Amino acid sequence: MRTATSPVVTTCERKKNGLPGGPHEIVCVDDGSSDATFTVLCDAAGDDPRITAISLSRNFGQQAAYCAALEHVSGDVVVMMDGDLQDPPERILEMLEKYHEGYEVVYAVRVRRKENFILRACYAIFYWIIQRISPTPLPRDSGDFSLMSRRVVDLLNQTPERGRYLRGLRSWFGFSQVGIPVEREQRSAGKSKYGIRRLLKLAFDGIFSFSLMPLRLATILGFLSILFAVGFAGYSVYVKFAFPDKDAVDGFTALIVSIAFFAGVQLVFLGVIGEYIGRIYEEVKGRPSFVVHDIVKESSTWTKSTHDSTKNSTSDTGGGDVGNP
């Protein structure tokens, strides 16, 4: 969570009250916040045995924080959501109804978005692009707010890749999925730190993780460039013999523009190739997606997915099995 402390407790209360069945658990992840969020979570975990508080050693990003939570949940059904109350927890009941109808993944489809025009336009462009270049069908305007069965969560935890785009992986696994329209509310407190740079990183993660089309575009453009060069050469030869008194190529400016254009195209696609190579490099290093600093839970039992002590801190790295503290 990277929200102010007041919505943290409110989120927990709105989540745990009114849900059918049980027992329930709430796993809250503090993604390296600089305020008193983790202290508030520890107090909530001490008051309610259903709450687990996890603190990461630094800010690893939203997707890594979700992965940390998924590795520590033990329920048959798991709901992912942010702690800023923009996604109303009351819609979990509708997700559960869809789950009981046989769907293993129920995701929120954002409607009537309240972001400014520029952000809405960027989101629309991103989904338009990724739906056309990715072989995996990625639902338009789907968010991380979703319900998943235990089977889907286990698959996510077993996924070895480091740069995870969870809503894409969720679709890639398949199974029966359905979306429900959800109108996001205004942020109740605090200021989002998910700026343009992080949004672009998330968009690049989605595009480069689920499509090879950027690389294929380089090949296609290369062939088009060859055709253009052959055609221009043919035109020059034709002009040379058909009109001997006329220069075959006129204009130094046209030459410079052509060279600059194709040099720019080459640099762009070198950057695209570099993105793929850089991601390969990150995967080969094998570093964990996150590092857990503390886990606090008011419980006397420990399983593979939960830790047991509110007195003792634990430290683990993410992306693999969690050891017994």
N, C-alpha and C positions, 0 to 999 in steps of 0.2 A: 504494500500500500504506500502511496505517496500523497496521501490526503491529510488534511488537518485532523487532529485527534477527535474532535467532536463527532464527525460522521462515522468514525470507526466503531464506536459502541452502538450508535444508531443502526448501522448496517447489521451488526451481529444480532441485535434485538429483532430487527425486521426479518432477518433470515430464519431465526430459530423458532419464532412464534408463528403458529398457525400451520406448520407443516404436518401432514399426516404421517402415520407410521413412526418408525424409529427403530433403534436409537439413532440420533443425528450427531454429526460432528461438523464443526466449522474450523477450517484451517486458514489462518490469516498470515500473509507473508509481508513483512516489512522489508522493502527493497532498498535498503541503505538510506532511509530517511534521516534528515538532520534535526527533526523535532522530537517530541515525546511520544510518537506513535507506538513504539515498541513497549514503552512503559505502560501505556494505557492497555495495550493488548495483553501484557502480562497480568495486569490487575483483572481484566476480564476473564483470562484463563484461570486465575486463582478462584474467581467467584463461580465459574461455570465449568464443570468437567468436560463439557462438549466442545469447548474452544481450545484450539492449539495455536500458539503463537510461534512463528518462525522469523528469525532475523537473519538476513544475508550479510556477509562480511563487507559488502559495498553495493553500490547500485549496479546491477547486472542487466537491467532492462525488463520491460513488462513480460516478454515471452519467457525469459529465464525464470522470473518470479512465479509465473504460472506453472512452469515445469517443476519448480521446487515444491509447490503445493500439491501437484499431482502425484509426486513421489511419496507424499506423506498422508494421503487419504486412504481410507480403508473401506468406504461404503460401497454398496452395490450400484448406487447411482451417484454421479458427481455433477455438481453445477459449478461452472467457472463464471466469475464476475469480478468487476473492479470494485474497489471500496469507496468510490466517490459518489455513490447513490445516483448516478445518471441512468443506470439500468435498474428499474424497480424490482426489488426482490419478490414482490407480490406476484409477479408473472411466473415464478417458479412453479406455482400450483398448476398453471396451464401447461407448462412443460411436462410436469408429471403426468398429466392426463394424456398427453401425446405419447409419453413413454409407455403407459399402460395399454395404449392402442397398438403397441408393437414396434415403435420407432426407437432405435438405439442412439440416435443423435437428434436433438431438438435444438435448433439455433435461432437466435434473434435476428430478424431482418429489420434494420433501422429505417424508420419512416419519419417524414417531416423533420429532417435533421435541422438542428438549430445553430450549426456552425455558420461562419460568414460565407459570403458568396464564393470567395476565392478557394477556400477549403472544400466547399461542396463541389466546385468544379474540378478540383484536383482528385477528389474521391471518385467522381464520375468517370474521369479520364482513366484513372488507374483500373477500375473494374472493367471498363470497356476494353482496355488493352489486354488485361490478363485473361479475360473470358475468350479472347480471340487467339491468343498465342499459346495458351496452356491446354494440353490434352486432358487435364483433370478439370472437371466441371466445378468451378468455384462460384457459389451463389453470390449474386450482386448484393452489396450493402449488408452482408452478414458480418456479425461482430464476434468477439470472443465470448460474450454472454451466451452460454449454452449448457445443455444437459447432455451427459454422455453415460453410457452403460459401463459397467466394470470392464467388459471386454475391450472397449475402445480405449479406456484409460490405460489398461495394461499394455496395449499396443503402442500408445504414445510414450509410455515409460521405457519400452524396449527399443524405441527408435534411436539409433546411434548418432544421428547427425546433430551437430552442435548448433548451427543457426536454424532454429526451428521456426516455421511459420505455422502456428498451431491450427488456424482456421483452414489452411490449405491441407495440412496433414489429416485433419478431421474429415475433409471431403475425399482425400485420396484413399483412405481406408475403405470407403464404401459403406456397406450396410444400409439399412433403411434410415433415411434422414428426412426431416421436414423442418421448414422455417415457420416462425410465427412473427407477425408484425409487432414491433415494439417501438414506441415513441420515447426516445431518451429524454430525461429531464435535465434541467440546468444543474450544473455542479453546485452542490449545497454549500460547500465551504472550500477554502484553499484555492490555489491556482495550479492549473495543470502544468507540469514540466515536460509534457510530451509535445515538443515543438516541431517545427518544420523538418529539422535535421533528423529527428527520430522517426517522423512519419515517412520521410524519404527512405531511410534505412529499412523500415518495415516493408515498404513497397518494393524495394530492390530485393529483399529476402524472398518476397512472394514471387516476383518475376523470375529471378535467377534460380530459385529452388524448384520451380514447377514448369520451366520451359527452356528449350534449347533454341527457340526461335531467334533470339538475338544473334547467336552464332550463325545460324542459317541465313540470316539477313546479310551478313558479311559475304557469304558465298554468292548469294543472289546478286548483290550489288557489284561484286567482282565480275560476274558474268556480264552484267549490263554494261559495266565499264569497258570490257573487252569488245562487246558489240558496238559501243559508241566509238571506240578507237578504230575498229575495222571500218565502220561506216564513214568516219571522218577521213581516214586514209583513202578510201575509195573515192570520196568526194574530191579530195585534193588531186588525185591522179586524173579524174575526169576533167576537172577545171584546167589542169596543166596541158592536156592534149586537146580539149575542145575549145579552149580559149587561151591560146599560147601567149597572147599579149596581156593577159590578166594574171596577177599574182595568185598562186594557189591558196595562200593563207594571208588574210589581211588582218592587221591589228596586233600590236604587241600586248594591248590590254586584255584581249580575249585569251591569249596564251597564259598570262599571269593569273587571270581569274580561274582558268581551268586547272592550273597547277595547284593553286591555293585550295580550290574546292576538293580535289581528290586527295590532297595532303590532309585536309581536315577530316575527310571521311575515313582515311586510314587511321588517323589518331583516335577517332571515336571508336572504331572497332578494335583497336589495340586496347583501349580502355575497357571495352566489353569483355574481351578475352582475359584481360587482367582481373576483372571481377570474378570470373569463373576460377582462374588460377589461384587468386587470393582465397577464395572459399575452400578450394582443395587444400591449400596450405593450412588453413585454420583447422580443417578436419583432421589432417595428418598429424598435427601437433598433439591431438588427443586431450587437450585441456578440458576440464569440466565446464559445463554451461553456467554453473553457479557454485558458490561456496557458502555453506550454512555456518553462521556464527553461533546462534543460540536457538534452542527449541524449548519451549515452555509449555507443559501440559499437566493439568491436575489429574494424575492417574497413577495407579500403582502397578499397572500392567504395561507391557511393551510388546509390540508386534513388529513385523517387518515394516509396517507403514506408519507406526506411531512411536513416539519416545515417551519416557515415563516420568520425568522429574521436573518439578518446579524449582527445586533447590539447585540442581546441578546443570551447568551449561553443557551443550554438546556442540561439536564441530564436525561437519561432514562436507564432502564435496558432492556435487550433483552429477547426474548422468549415469549412475550405477546403483548397486545395492547399498543401502544404508546400514552401517555397522551398528551393533549393539553398544550403547554407551557404557 
